[in-house]
Amino acid sequence: MRHVLMLEEPGWGGVATMCLTLQQALGEANWQITALPWRQTHWPTLVQAAKQHDVILASHNFGPTYCGAALKALSGTPLVSWVHGPLQDVLKEARASVMKKTWLRLIYRQVDHFVSVSRTTENSLLGFVKQLHRTQRSHVVPNAMAPMPAGQPIHVHAGHGGESGIPPLLLGYVGRLSAEKRPGLLLDTLRFLPDEAQLGIVGDGPLHRHLAHQGMDLLMQGRLHFLGKHPSGASLYTPWEMTLLTSRFEGCPMTALESLACGVPCVTLPIPALRELFDRDAPYLLARGDAPVALAEAVMTVLSLPPEQVKTDMARIVARHNLPAFTQAWQEVLRAC
């Protein structure tokens, strides 16, 4: 049995979901996992834990990896860094300085194995580091879907279906309300859809107040609903006929996978990670451009397709992200350390 020290960064969203999924999967495969929040744990405790484990697993390629690199230097324990998104896009969004990028490259030289959640993510990582040191390895292990709990029910205000009396078309968004997620596009998309379309937003973030002001007309019409943060579960998706995703960049988005696993189509902008996810089986889930009108057109296209076809296509995508393959791939990486 090998002992793994996972350095966690407490949070909400897909990264936290996958960290818990990996811990449970490895535990069921008889691995010994110790998960410690790197910011909240005293340094001597972290150093002692690193010396007592066979592998240090940084749950993210930023803070946990910085901590992991220092622990590796003190303990000699191999370091694995889990990369959840396209690094170059993240650094561009953050307007990282040349000094920050140089420092990051030095830190990444200490990593023994990188695990990226998609080819898109790996390509961005390798484009940033230019080339791996001869002792380093890079792997792609796509996120997996574990069985989802039912979750806490959320109140969905269906409202009316427009002047024609048509039943409402309920759409959903699940995620952080921040700049890289481009939630403002959701409101513009809603304005291009028929009057019976309504959007429920599950999540919170720094743009919440701005969005409420920007969407005041939609709020007054009963077409926009802010539903706050809720625990993860199928209940976040099953009220909707479709979910929408408008991110500027993604790695292997759990929102999309969870929505499909719940039988709810997820319509997205055609960013590289989503093309990697959908192109083979359900390209109609991708808008034909980055404009809100293109996303609205994709929603209407999905509505026009036979439901059984959409259901079958979604099931094939979810099947490729199965838990046994995810667990096996991670075990191979950790055994190689």
Protein Blocks (a to p, Z undefined) as FASTA:
>chain_A
ZZddddddddedjklmmmmmmmmmmmmnopacddddfklpcfklmmmmmmmpmbdcdfbf
klmmmmmmmmmmmnopacddddfbdfklmmmmnopafklmmmmmmmmmmpmbdcdfbfkl
mmmmmmmnopacfkbccdddddddddddebjaddddebjnbjnopacdddddeddddfkl
ommlmmmmmmmpcfklccddedddjklmmmmmmmmmmmmnopaccebjadedfklmmmpm
bdcdfbfbdcbdfklmmmmmnopacdddfdfklmmmmmmmmmmlpcfbfbfklmmmmmmm
mmmpcfklmmmmmmmmmmmmcfklmmmmmmmmmmmZZ
